[in-house]
Amino acid sequence: MDEGYGYGETITLKTSDTCTVSGFMIMNGYCSSEPAWENNSRVRKFLASRNSSPVCVPELEDTSYSQAMQFPEVITLDTGDSITLEIIEVYPGIRYDDTAISELSCTID
């Protein structure tokens, strides 16, 4: 795992019940202010996996506004299944290497 930009860092959602997931809503970057957002790196691409099997590689917009990250098709998760998002590419910040995500929520159908 690389220091700084966070390549290889993961976020994992593990279910405690059966559900269907169509994607995520994300506020990408450190969104407390415009300068903070510009200074810190943001995720450009995630590798999204279900139970360690790749699902897709969504590319995010370079914006501080909330955006939808949709899977190609709705994913049914059984109890104990997981979805993992791995950082594989970033938009570099102008001052700092660290990559930030302000908000992330699962879109459950």
Residue pairs with C-beta under 8 A, 6 or more apart in sequence:
1 7
1 8
1 9
2 8
3 97
4 97
4 98
5 41
5 87
5 90
5 92
5 97
5 98
5 99
6 41
6 87
6 90
6 98
6 99
7 87
7 88
7 89
7 90
8 86
8 87
9 86
9 87
9 99
10 84
10 85
10 86
10 87
11 84
11 85
11 101
11 104
12 82
12 83
12 84
12 85
13 82
13 83
13 84
13 106
14 80
14 81
14 82
15 77
15 78
15 79
15 80
15 81
15 82
16 79
16 80
17 79
18 76
18 77
18 78
18 79
19 76
19 77
19 108
20 74
20 75
20 76
20 77
20 108
20 109
21 71
21 74
21 75
21 77
21 83
21 106
21 107
21 108
21 109
22 70
22 71
22 74
22 75
22 107
22 108
22 109
23 58
23 68
23 69
23 70
23 71
23 107
24 68
24 69
24 85
24 104
24 105
24 106
24 107
25 66
25 67
25 68
25 69
25 103
25 104
25 105
25 107
26 43
26 60
26 66
26 67
26 69
26 101
26 103
26 104
26 105
27 64
27 65
27 66
27 67
27 101
27 102
27 103
27 104
28 42
28 43
28 60
28 61
28 62
28 63
28 64
28 67
28 101
28 102
29 37
29 40
29 41
29 42
29 64
29 91
29 100
29 101
29 102
30 36
30 37
30 39
30 40
30 100
30 102
31 37
31 64
31 102
31 103
32 102
34 64
37 64
38 93
38 94
38 95
39 93
39 94
39 95
39 96
40 93
40 95
40 96
40 98
40 99
40 100
41 90
41 91
41 92
41 93
41 96
41 97
41 98
41 99
41 100
42 60
42 62
42 90
42 91
42 93
42 99
42 100
42 101
43 60
43 87
43 89
43 90
43 91
43 99
43 101
44 59
44 60
44 62
44 89
44 90
44 91
45 57
45 58
45 59
45 60
45 87
45 88
45 89
46 57
46 58
46 60
46 69
46 85
46 86
46 87
46 88
47 54
47 57
47 85
47 86
47 88
48 54
48 55
48 56
48 57
48 58
48 71
48 83
48 84
48 85
48 86
49 55
49 83
49 84
49 86
50 75
50 77
50 81
50 82
50 83
51 81
51 82
52 84
55 71
55 72
55 75
55 83
56 71
56 72
57 88
58 69
58 70
58 71
59 89
60 67
60 69
61 67
62 91
66 103
68 107
70 107
74 109
75 83
77 83
83 106
87 99
90 99
